């Protein structure tokens, strides 16, 4: 049975998500612009490869912020002739871009660090200012992560969660950089490129995770077992629904598309059966992050327990 799509995109919740994405991303952009400039300039002046690598990482965050702003703008568009289920998958695509960006940045850091290890005698001693900047960056990035994650959880946006953890990767890298710079200052110059190497590994690992998850979502990955169980329970609690089978889900951005067969009493008329399934659909849309529910009505007496048809 075909239904017109719900107006999830028109609700206040959707507008709040877009607004939260825009504001938090602008805050992140401002922080990363300042940090990237300061880290790269001071890192180059202080001869700290680790601090320069951290600055480039901050610059990648800035590029990621623009990707998030682009996706946030387009994911809220109304369904159209070419995208009849809406544009929520812009968020999945944005997460994939973020992951690939991190992979590229991490690979560049690993290459640069490997070059330093091949010529350890050329590693210079760093200036103490590099340590102060690394500590300042650590505090700023950890604060930014906590702010962005709180916003992402409040509006339930996976894309914003991904971007928040991207900021946390910067905080972790700044901690490693501070340790590497401190080691260099204590007379162990090799620790500066070692810190840059660790930063590259952290960035690459996170990039792989984001890319892999986003790719699965773009390939119609099912909702989590917890979400599916909750949706099934809501359907079964609807008065008139005798059974549920062939329940299938797929991700659409942070929302879920549902296809399901609903069993009702076979002796009632089609109008009554339609009213029951519409009520079941309404409950799912109102109680879960679901974009649309496609239902098919089956007469219950034609099915055994478990949804298998009787012979004949």
N, C-alpha and C positions, 0 to 999 in steps of 0.2 A: 504494500500500500504506500503510495507516495504522499508526502506531506510537504506543504510549503515550509521553507526554512524558518527557524525561530528568529527573533530579533535580538539575539545575544549581543550583537555588535552595537545595538542602539542603546543599550542599558548604561546607567551611570557607571557601573563597574568597569566597562570597557573604556570609557572616557577617562576614568581615573588612572587606569593602567597606562594609557598613552601619555597622560600628563606627568605621572610619576617617572616614566622612562625618560621623558624630555628633561625634566628638572634634574634628576639624579645624574643623567649623562652630561648635562652642562656643567654641573659641579665637578664631576670627574674630569672633564675636559680642561677646566680652568686649573685644577690641581696639577694635572699631568703636563700642561704647557709650561708652567713654572718649574716643575721638577726636572723635566727633560732638558730644558735650557741650562739650568743651574748645574745639573749633574754632568752633562757633556762638556760644558765650558770648564768647570772646576776640575773634572776628571782629566781632561786633556792638559790643563795647566799643571796639575799635581802629579802627572804621570801615572794615573791609576787606570789600568785597563778594566778593572772590575767596575769602577764607578762609571766609566764611559758606557760599558755594557748595560749597566742598570739604567743609565739615561736613555739608551736606545730602547730598552724594554719599556720605559715610561712613554717614549714616543710611539711605540706600537700600541700602547693603551689609548693614546690620543686618536690614532687611526681607527682603533676598534670602536671608540665612542661615536665616531661619525657613522660607522656601519650600523650601530644600534639605533642612532637617530633616524637613519634612512629606513630601517626595518620597522621602527615604531610608527613612522608616518604612514607607511604603505600597508602594514598589517591591519590597520583599522578601517580600511576602505570597505565600502559596501560590496556585496556580491554583484558581479556583472555577467555579461554574456560569456566571457572567456573563463571566468572564475566563479562558478555558480555556488561554490561552498564558501566563498569569501577569500581573504588574502592572508589568513593566519600563518601560513607556511613561510611567509617572509621571515618570521622569527626563527624558524628552523634553519633557513638559509643563512641568516645572520650569524647564528651560532656556528655553522659550518665555516663561514668566512673567518670568524674569530679564531677557531681552532687552527685553520690553515695558516693564519697570520702568525700565531704563536709558534707553530712548527717551523716556519721560515725564520723567525727571529732566533729561536733556539738553535737551529742549524748554523746560522751565521756566528753566533757566540761560540759554539763548539769549534768551528773552523778557526776563528781568531785565537782561541785559547791554545789549540793544538800548535799553531804557528809559534806562540810564545814558548811552549815547552821544547820546541826544537832548537831554540836559541836562548837558553836560560841566562847566559852571561849578559844578554842585552836587556834584561829586566831591570828597570831603574827603581830607585827608592822613591816612595811617594811622599807627598807633603802632608803634614798633619791636618790641614784643612779638609782633605778628602774624608777623613774619619768623621769630622763634624757634619759634613754634608750627608754622608751615608746614614748617620744617626737621625738627622732631620728628616730624610726621605723615609726612613723606617717608620717613624711616628706618623708622618702625614699619610702614608699608604695604608697603614693598619687602621687609622681613623676613617679613611675613605672606604675601606672594605666594610667595616662595621655599619657605616651609614647606608651604603648601597645594598647590603644584604638585608637590612631591616626594611628598606623600601620594597625590595623584590618580594620578600615574604608577605608583606602587607597586601600587595596587589596580586600575588600569586603568578609571577611571571618568570618562566624558566629562562628566557633570554636575559633578563636582568640578573637572575641568580648567576648565570654564566659570566656575565660581565663583572659582577661583584667578586667572584672567585678569581677572575683575571686580575683584579686589583689586589687580592690576597696573594697571588703569585708574586706580584711586585713587592709586597711587604716581606715575604719570605726571602726573596732575592736580595733585598736591601739588608736583611739581617746577615746573610752570608757575606755580602760585600763588606759590611762593617767589620766582620771577623777577619776577612782577607786583608783589608787595609790595615787593621790593627796588627796583624801578623807581620806585614811588610814593615811597619814602623818599628816592630820589636826585633828586626834583623833577619826576617825570613821572606825575602823578595818573591819567592816562588808562590807564596800564598795568595798574592793578588790575582795572577792568572788562574790559580786553582779556584778561587771564588768566582771568577768569570765563567769557568767551566761548569761549576755547580749550578750557577744561574741558568746557563744554557740547557742543562739537563732538566731542571725544574720547569722551565718554559716549554721545552719540547714535550715533556710528559703530559702537561696540562693541555697543550694543543692537540695531542693525539686523542685524549679523552673527549674533549669537546667535539672534535671532528667526527669521531666514531659514533658518539651518541646522536649528533645531528644527522648523520648519514642514515642511521637506522630510523629516525623519525621521518625523514623524507621518503623512506621506503615502506611507509605504512606500518610502523611498529605498533603493536597493540598497547593499550593502556596497562598500567600496573595491575597485578593480581588484586591488590587492595581496592583499586578503583572499580575493577570489573565485578568483584564480589559485592561492593556497595551498590552498584547499579542494579545487579541481579536482585538484591534484597529489596530495593525500592520497587522494582517491577512486581515482585511476588507479593508485596504488601498491598498492592492496589486491589480494591474490591472487584471481584469478577475475573481476575487473572488466576487460572487454575494451574498453569505451568509455564515455564520459560525454557526454550532451547535454541540452539544455533545462535547464541549471543556472541557477536563479534565486534571488536572495537579497533579503531586506528587513530593515531595522534594527528592533530591538525593544529600546529603551533602548540599552545598550552591547553587547547581544548580537545575534546574527544568526539569522534563520530561513531555512532552506534547503529548496528543492524541486528535485529532480533525477531524471532518467531514467538508470538504470544498465544498461549492456549486458553480458549474460553469455552464455556458451555455450548456444545453444538446445537442445542435446542432453541437458543435465543435467535432473534432476527438480526439482520445485518446492521440495522441502526443501533441496536443495543451493543453489539460487538464493537462497532466503531467508537461508540461513546466510551466504552471501557478502555480501549487501547489509547484513545486520545487522553484520557485521564492518566494512564500509566506514563505516557510520553511527557505530559505536563509535569508530573512529579519528578521525573528524571531530569528534565531541563532546569527545573527550579532548585533541585537539591544537589546537583553535581556540575562540574565544569564541562558540560556537554554542549556541543554546537548544534547537533541535530540527531534525531532518532528516527530510523527507518524501520517500520514495523510490518509484520506479516501475520495475519490472523489464521489460527488453526483450530478446528473443532477438537475439544479435549478427548472425546470418546474414541477418536480415531488413533489415539496414541497410547502406548504403554508408558509406564514410569521411565523417565530417561529420554523420552522424545522419539522412540522408534516406532515406525508405522506398523499397524497390524496387517497381516497378509489378507489379500482380497479386498 
